Amino acid sequence: MMAPTQVDGPVRAVHPPVEGGFSLRQYPAFWRMASLALFFLAWEIAGRVPISYAFPTFSATFAAFLSMLFDGSLFAAYGETLQPLIIGIAISGVIGIVLGIVMGLSRSAEWLVAPLFIVLQAAPMAALIPLITFVYGIGLVAKTLAVIMLALPVIVLNGYKAVRNANPSLVAMCRSFQGTKLQQIAKIIIPDASPVIFAGLRLGLAAGFIGVILAELLITPTGIGDLITYHRSVANYAEMYAAVVSIILVSTLTLAALEAFEMRVLRPEKRRG
């Protein structure tokens, strides 16, 4: 039996052949679309059964949505709804992030401020929002305060937890290189906590949507809340459901845009990964 001859040159790894064929796992968007299609099909069937007279089919709701979109009523409603939402989220974002960072860095500030926001987060805001009417009326100020009452505790507590749980190894490394307290905060703690702080901002925006809709339903019938109230009162249930679906659609697209901004601008390394 002859011994195998040695081949000069570098040894190359032999990879197994790649299996060909079509795999749906390579297309996650397909599964998302299929999930939505199944949901809309179930909605259509439930509306045709019908489960209730007040439950329209998906096709009727979609037609009503297109009708309100083309006649401009949805745009006019969101023009009124988004104004207090944007103002409230801007105020909550600035105050909430600053307070969260201060609470995370100072035990005294934590003991003084944290219980207030924990109580506000646990409080039944739907019962507290009508009380704003007695003090501030039914205008823009009342709706903006409703947004702040729901968004601010979420942003503050997320920022506080993010700063408090910053990577201690990075802080110790900064100290070992004779970094000052200000450098620890500006170059280590806040950058390390920024993903959770930004996640709290997204959650605060979602809570702000709830606040502004509750305000329009409970305080003053304006904006998208007015569309829901009006179509419910005249039994236009397809239009009522279309207005509700539009809220879900707008909030989902807004949160997706914020997440995309975070991945592209604030966390490009995660996007590349």
N, C-alpha and C positions, 0 to 999 in steps of 0.2 A: 504494500500500500504506500503510495507516494505521499510525502508530507506536503501540506499546502504551501505554496510559494508566497513570500512576503511581497507585497506591492509597495513600492516606494511612493512617497508623497503623503500629504495629510489625510487623515482618516475622516471621512464625511459621514455625518449622521444620516441614517436611512429613515425617512418619515413614511408612515403608512399612507396609502392612497386615500385621498379625500373622497368621501362618499358623495356622489352626485344626487340629484333629485331636488324636488321642491319641498320646502319646509315652511309651514305657516309661522313657526317660531321666529323666523327672521323678519316678520312683519307685525310688530305689536300694534300698529295703527289699525290693521285689519280686525284684530280682536276688539279694539275699542269701538270701531264702527259696527261690528256685529253685535256687541252688547247693546249699543244704542238702538240698533234696528230691532232687536228682540224686545226691548223695553217699549218702543213706540208701537210695535205690533200688539203687545199685550194691552197697551193703553187703548188702541183702536178696538180690539175685541171687547174689552171691558166697557167701552162706551157704547158699543152696539148691542150688548146683551139686553138692556142696559143695567148697570149696577144701581144707578140712581138717575132720576130725571135731571138732577143738577150736575151730573158728571158727563161732559161732552166727549166726543171721540177725538182722537189725535188729529185727524184730518180737518175737523171743524175748528179745533183750536189753532192749528197751523194757518188755516185760511183767515181766521180772525186776527192772528198775529201779523200776517202780511197786510191785511186791510188797515190795521192801526199804524203799521209802519209806513205805508204809502200815503195815508191821509195826514200824516204828521202829528197825530195825537200822542204817539209814544215819545217822539223827540221833544214835544212841548212839555210832557209830563216829566221826563228826565232832566229837562232844563231846570225845573223847580226842585227836583229831588236831589240832584248832584251838588247844588250850591251849598246847602248846609252840610252835606256829607264831606265835601272837599275842605270847607272851613274847619269843621270839627276834627277831621283826621289830621289836618296840618297842625292845629293847636295840640291835639293829643300826642302826635308824633314828637314835636319839639319838647313839650313838657314831660312826656312819658319817658323818653330816652334819657333826658337830663336827670330826672328823678331816679330812674332805675340805676344809672351809673353811680349817682351819689349814694344811694342806699346800698349798692354793692360794695362800695369802698369804705363806708362809714357805718360802724355798728350803732352809733347814736342815731343817725338818720334812719336806719332800719327799724330800730325800736320805736321811733317817733312816728314814722310814716307808713310802714308796712301794714300794721293792723287796719288802718283806714281803707286801704285798697283791697285788702283781703275781704273785708266786710262788703265793700262795694261790688266786688266780683261775685260774691255769694248772694247778694240782695236780689229780690224779685223786681227787676227793673220795669217790667210791664205794669206793676202796681205803683211804682214811684214816678214814672214819666207823667201821668196826669197831674201830679202835684206841681209840676213845673208851670202848668197853665195858670195856676192861681197867682204865681209870682211874676212870670214873664209874658203872660198872654199867649197868643196863638201864632206868633210871627216867626221870623227867621231865628231869633235868639233862642226860642224854646226848642226848635228842632235841632239847632246846633248843640245845645246843652244835652239833648237826648243822645246825640252821637258821642259826645265826650264822655257821658256817664257810662256808656258801654265799652268804648274803645280804650279809654285811658287806663283803667285797671289792668287790662290785658297787656298793654305795652309796658307799663311800669313794672309789673311783676316779672315779665319775661326778661326785660333788661336787667333787673336786679339779680335774677338767678343766673343770667349769662355772665355777668361780671363776677359774682361771688364764686362761680365754678370755673373761672379761667384756669388754664393749665398751670399748676404750681411749678412744674419743671421749668417752663419758660420764664416765670417770674424769678425763680432761683438763679437761672442762668443770667438774667439781667442784673441781679444783685452781685453775682460773682464777677461781672465785668464792671463793677462800680457804677452801675446805672442809678440815676437819681429816681426819686419817687415819681416825679412828673414823667420821666422817660419810661418807667414801668407802666404807667397808666396809658400814655399816648402811643407807645410802640409795641407793647406786649398785651396788656389786658384788653383794651378796647378792640384792637384788630382780632384777637382770639375770640372775643365775645360777639363780634359783629354778625356772624351768621345767625345766632340765636336771637339777637336784637332785631335783625331784619325779619326773622320768622315771626317774632312778636308783633312787628308792624303789620305783617300780612294778616295775622289773626285779629289785630285791632281793626283793620279795615273791614274784615268780615263782620265783626261785632258792630262796627259803625253802620254797615248796611242794615243790620237788624234794628239798630236804634232809630235810623231815619224812617224806616218803614213803619215801625211802631208809632213814631211821632205823628206820621201822616194818617195813620189809622185811628189813633186815640186822641190826638190833640187838635189837628186841623186837617180837613180833607183837601189836601193839595197834592200836586205831583202824581206819582205813580199810585200812591195810596188812594187818591181821589178816583183814579180810573177803576181800581178794584172795588171801592165802595159804591160807585155809581152803577157799574155793570151788575154788581150783585143785587142792588136795589131794584133794577128793572129786569132781572132774570136773564141777562145776556151772559150765560155761564161760559160760553166759548171765549168771549172777550175777557171775562174775569180770569179764567185760567191762562189765557195768553199773557195778560199783564203779570200774573204771578210767575210764569215761565220766563218772561223777559227779565225779571229780577234775578232769577237763578243764572240766566245766561250772562247778564252784565257783570254780576259779581264773580262768576267763574272766569270770564275773559280778563277781568281786571286783576284777579289774583294770579292767573297764568302769566299775564304781562309782567307783574312784579317779580314773579319767580324767574322769568326769563331775563329780566334786567339784573337780578342778583347773580345769576349764573354767568352772564356775559361780562358784567362790569366789576362786581364785588368779589366773585369767586371763579375767575377764569380757569384756575387749575382743576376744579371739579368738572367743568365743562369739557376740558381736554381729556380728563380721565374717563 
